[in-house]
Amino acid sequence: RLEISELQEILEKRADQHSIRDRERRLKSDIKPYHNGALFGMDPTIPPDEVDESWRVTVIPSKEYLEKPRLAGSAWLHTERRKRGE
């Protein structure tokens, strides 16, 4: 049986806010940047690696990372396999 915690309401509010933000970004011509560091309490208009030196922004994971990927790396590998038809 699924029991919903207090976090559910917070997540629903955040999802509503993101829906509004995403819709506005599609419709506006002067789009402000948005970075995922906001999920961790950082300013969403500043890249997280400029706020905290322990953050690193990469587009393509390194070979070393892909040898032992965490969750996001595993998803990236899955997408790449799908593109190659494996």
C-alpha positions as CSV (number, residue, x, y, z in Angstrom):
1,R,0.0,0.0,0.0
2,L,1.3,3.4,-0.9
3,E,1.5,5.9,1.9
4,I,2.0,9.5,0.9
5,S,4.3,11.7,3.1
6,E,4.4,15.4,3.6
7,L,7.0,15.5,0.9
8,Q,4.2,14.7,-1.7
9,E,2.6,18.1,-1.3
10,I,6.0,19.9,-1.7
11,L,6.7,17.9,-4.8
12,E,3.3,18.6,-6.3
13,K,3.8,22.4,-5.7
14,R,7.2,22.2,-7.3
15,A,5.8,20.3,-10.3
16,D,3.1,23.0,-10.7
17,Q,5.7,25.7,-10.5
18,H,7.8,23.9,-13.1
19,S,4.9,23.5,-15.4
20,I,4.2,27.2,-15.3
21,R,7.9,28.0,-15.8
22,D,8.2,25.6,-18.7
23,R,5.1,27.0,-20.4
24,E,6.4,30.5,-20.0
25,R,9.8,29.5,-21.4
26,R,8.2,28.1,-24.5
27,L,6.1,31.3,-25.1
28,K,8.6,34.1,-24.2
29,S,11.4,35.3,-26.5
30,D,13.5,36.7,-23.6
31,I,14.2,33.4,-21.8
32,K,16.3,33.6,-18.6
33,P,18.7,30.7,-18.0
34,Y,17.7,27.9,-15.7
35,H,20.1,25.5,-14.2
36,N,19.4,22.3,-12.2
37,G,21.4,23.5,-9.2
38,A,18.1,25.1,-8.2
39,L,17.0,21.7,-7.0
40,F,19.7,21.9,-4.4
41,G,18.9,25.5,-3.2
42,M,21.2,27.3,-5.6
43,D,20.2,30.3,-7.7
44,P,18.7,28.8,-10.9
45,T,20.1,31.6,-13.1
46,I,23.7,30.9,-12.2
47,P,25.4,27.6,-13.4
48,P,26.1,25.5,-10.3
49,D,29.8,25.1,-11.1
50,E,30.1,28.9,-10.8
51,V,28.5,28.8,-7.3
52,D,30.2,25.7,-5.9
53,E,33.6,24.4,-7.1
54,S,32.7,20.8,-6.3
55,W,30.1,20.9,-9.1
56,R,31.2,20.0,-12.6
57,V,29.0,20.6,-15.7
58,T,29.7,18.1,-18.6
59,V,27.7,17.3,-21.7
60,I,29.3,14.0,-22.4
61,P,30.5,11.9,-19.5
62,S,34.1,10.9,-19.3
63,K,35.2,7.3,-20.0
64,E,36.2,6.9,-16.4
65,Y,32.7,7.9,-15.2
66,L,31.0,5.6,-17.7
67,E,32.9,2.6,-16.4
68,K,31.2,3.1,-13.0
69,P,28.2,5.4,-13.7
70,R,25.8,6.5,-11.1
71,L,22.1,6.8,-12.0
72,A,22.3,9.6,-14.5
73,G,25.3,8.0,-16.2
74,S,23.4,4.7,-16.5
75,A,20.5,6.5,-18.1
76,W,22.9,8.2,-20.5
77,L,24.4,4.8,-21.5
78,H,20.9,3.4,-22.1
79,T,20.0,6.3,-24.4
80,E,23.2,5.9,-26.4
81,R,22.6,2.2,-26.8
82,R,19.1,2.8,-28.0
83,K,20.4,5.3,-30.6
84,R,22.9,2.7,-31.9
85,G,20.1,0.1,-32.1
86,E,21.6,-2.3,-29.5
